[in-house]
Amino acid sequence: MSNTSIEDLLAMFKKHRLEIKEIIEASIARIDSIMTNKAEEETSAKEAKESSYEEADNIKAIGKLVAAKDRESSSKPITREGSGQQTKEPKKPENASAASVDPMVIESHAFEYFVGHYKESNHHLPRFHNDLFLKLDISEAGNLEAKFTMDELKEAVWSCSSIKSSGPDGFNFMFLKQYWDILKFSLFS
């Protein structure tokens, strides 16, 4: 009979050893999955950062293009009507850079560039239309907007610890309780 119990114990041990081995393998697979997801998140964060750098470079390039167009248009000769003479507008200083371009122009170009990046998507959020969540009926909803009664106010004050303060004015609840008869109408209004 002792042989039978030893055989039973050996069978149970083998069964549990297999279960433990399955649990370990599942845990290792889960850890690998988590590590893969973490690596993917880090990669996408790095890509987003690089993309923002590229967008900043694009804004700088837009500003330089606008400045170059402005310099180009200001250096073209202008012909006066009827005279046939060409005159030039005053030249901008040679050290003029993209910083001297009208900020409103740069802003409008940047806005046009980014407007597509930040449009609201048209996907719909899920709505819950079932009896899983409790709902207030009309009378209960009206009670949410009702004014407090004097008894409710007194109950709230008396339920607070006397050494606590209701605000930064320094009056603690012991003061309010002690002078309730004098202060209750001021507090209630």
MODELLER restraints for C-alpha pairs under 7 A, 6 or more apart:
rsr = mdl.restraints
at = mdl.atoms
rsr.add(forms.Gaussian(group=physical.xy_distance, feature=features.Distance(at['CA:59:A'], at['CA:110:A']), mean=6.16, stdev=0.5))
rsr.add(forms.Gaussian(group=physical.xy_distance, feature=features.Distance(at['CA:63:A'], at['CA:98:A']), mean=5.87, stdev=0.5))
rsr.add(forms.Gaussian(group=physical.xy_distance, feature=features.Distance(at['CA:63:A'], at['CA:106:A']), mean=5.77, stdev=0.5))
rsr.add(forms.Gaussian(group=physical.xy_distance, feature=features.Distance(at['CA:64:A'], at['CA:98:A']), mean=5.28, stdev=0.5))
rsr.add(forms.Gaussian(group=physical.xy_distance, feature=features.Distance(at['CA:67:A'], at['CA:98:A']), mean=5.18, stdev=0.5))
rsr.add(forms.Gaussian(group=physical.xy_distance, feature=features.Distance(at['CA:67:A'], at['CA:101:A']), mean=5.69, stdev=0.5))
rsr.add(forms.Gaussian(group=physical.xy_distance, feature=features.Distance(at['CA:74:A'], at['CA:89:A']), mean=6.49, stdev=0.5))
rsr.add(forms.Gaussian(group=physical.xy_distance, feature=features.Distance(at['CA:74:A'], at['CA:91:A']), mean=6.93, stdev=0.5))
rsr.add(forms.Gaussian(group=physical.xy_distance, feature=features.Distance(at['CA:75:A'], at['CA:88:A']), mean=6.95, stdev=0.5))
rsr.add(forms.Gaussian(group=physical.xy_distance, feature=features.Distance(at['CA:75:A'], at['CA:91:A']), mean=6.67, stdev=0.5))
rsr.add(forms.Gaussian(group=physical.xy_distance, feature=features.Distance(at['CA:76:A'], at['CA:88:A']), mean=6.97, stdev=0.5))
rsr.add(forms.Gaussian(group=physical.xy_distance, feature=features.Distance(at['CA:77:A'], at['CA:86:A']), mean=5.98, stdev=0.5))
rsr.add(forms.Gaussian(group=physical.xy_distance, feature=features.Distance(at['CA:77:A'], at['CA:87:A']), mean=5.73, stdev=0.5))
rsr.add(forms.Gaussian(group=physical.xy_distance, feature=features.Distance(at['CA:77:A'], at['CA:88:A']), mean=4.84, stdev=0.5))
rsr.add(forms.Gaussian(group=physical.xy_distance, feature=features.Distance(at['CA:78:A'], at['CA:86:A']), mean=5.62, stdev=0.5))
rsr.add(forms.Gaussian(group=physical.xy_distance, feature=features.Distance(at['CA:78:A'], at['CA:87:A']), mean=5.40, stdev=0.5))
rsr.add(forms.Gaussian(group=physical.xy_distance, feature=features.Distance(at['CA:78:A'], at['CA:88:A']), mean=5.84, stdev=0.5))
rsr.add(forms.Gaussian(group=physical.xy_distance, feature=features.Distance(at['CA:79:A'], at['CA:85:A']), mean=5.81, stdev=0.5))
rsr.add(forms.Gaussian(group=physical.xy_distance, feature=features.Distance(at['CA:79:A'], at['CA:86:A']), mean=4.51, stdev=0.5))
rsr.add(forms.Gaussian(group=physical.xy_distance, feature=features.Distance(at['CA:79:A'], at['CA:87:A']), mean=6.20, stdev=0.5))
rsr.add(forms.Gaussian(group=physical.xy_distance, feature=features.Distance(at['CA:80:A'], at['CA:86:A']), mean=6.60, stdev=0.5))
rsr.add(forms.Gaussian(group=physical.xy_distance, feature=features.Distance(at['CA:150:A'], at['CA:188:A']), mean=6.73, stdev=0.5))
rsr.add(forms.Gaussian(group=physical.xy_distance, feature=features.Distance(at['CA:157:A'], at['CA:173:A']), mean=6.73, stdev=0.5))
rsr.add(forms.Gaussian(group=physical.xy_distance, feature=features.Distance(at['CA:160:A'], at['CA:173:A']), mean=6.92, stdev=0.5))
rsr.add(forms.Gaussian(group=physical.xy_distance, feature=features.Distance(at['CA:161:A'], at['CA:173:A']), mean=6.79, stdev=0.5))
rsr.add(forms.Gaussian(group=physical.xy_distance, feature=features.Distance(at['CA:162:A'], at['CA:172:A']), mean=6.47, stdev=0.5))
rsr.add(forms.Gaussian(group=physical.xy_distance, feature=features.Distance(at['CA:162:A'], at['CA:173:A']), mean=4.62, stdev=0.5))
rsr.add(forms.Gaussian(group=physical.xy_distance, feature=features.Distance(at['CA:162:A'], at['CA:174:A']), mean=4.35, stdev=0.5))
rsr.add(forms.Gaussian(group=physical.xy_distance, feature=features.Distance(at['CA:163:A'], at['CA:172:A']), mean=5.90, stdev=0.5))
rsr.add(forms.Gaussian(group=physical.xy_distance, feature=features.Distance(at['CA:163:A'], at['CA:173:A']), mean=6.38, stdev=0.5))
rsr.add(forms.Gaussian(group=physical.xy_distance, feature=features.Distance(at['CA:163:A'], at['CA:174:A']), mean=6.41, stdev=0.5))
rsr.add(forms.Gaussian(group=physical.xy_distance, feature=features.Distance(at['CA:164:A'], at['CA:172:A']), mean=5.35, stdev=0.5))
rsr.add(forms.Gaussian(group=physical.xy_distance, feature=features.Distance(at['CA:164:A'], at['CA:173:A']), mean=6.02, stdev=0.5))
rsr.add(forms.Gaussian(group=physical.xy_distance, feature=features.Distance(at['CA:165:A'], at['CA:171:A']), mean=5.89, stdev=0.5))
rsr.add(forms.Gaussian(group=physical.xy_distance, feature=features.Distance(at['CA:165:A'], at['CA:172:A']), mean=3.96, stdev=0.5))
rsr.add(forms.Gaussian(group=physical.xy_distance, feature=features.Distance(at['CA:165:A'], at['CA:173:A']), mean=5.96, stdev=0.5))
rsr.add(forms.Gaussian(group=physical.xy_distance, feature=features.Distance(at['CA:166:A'], at['CA:172:A']), mean=6.42, stdev=0.5))
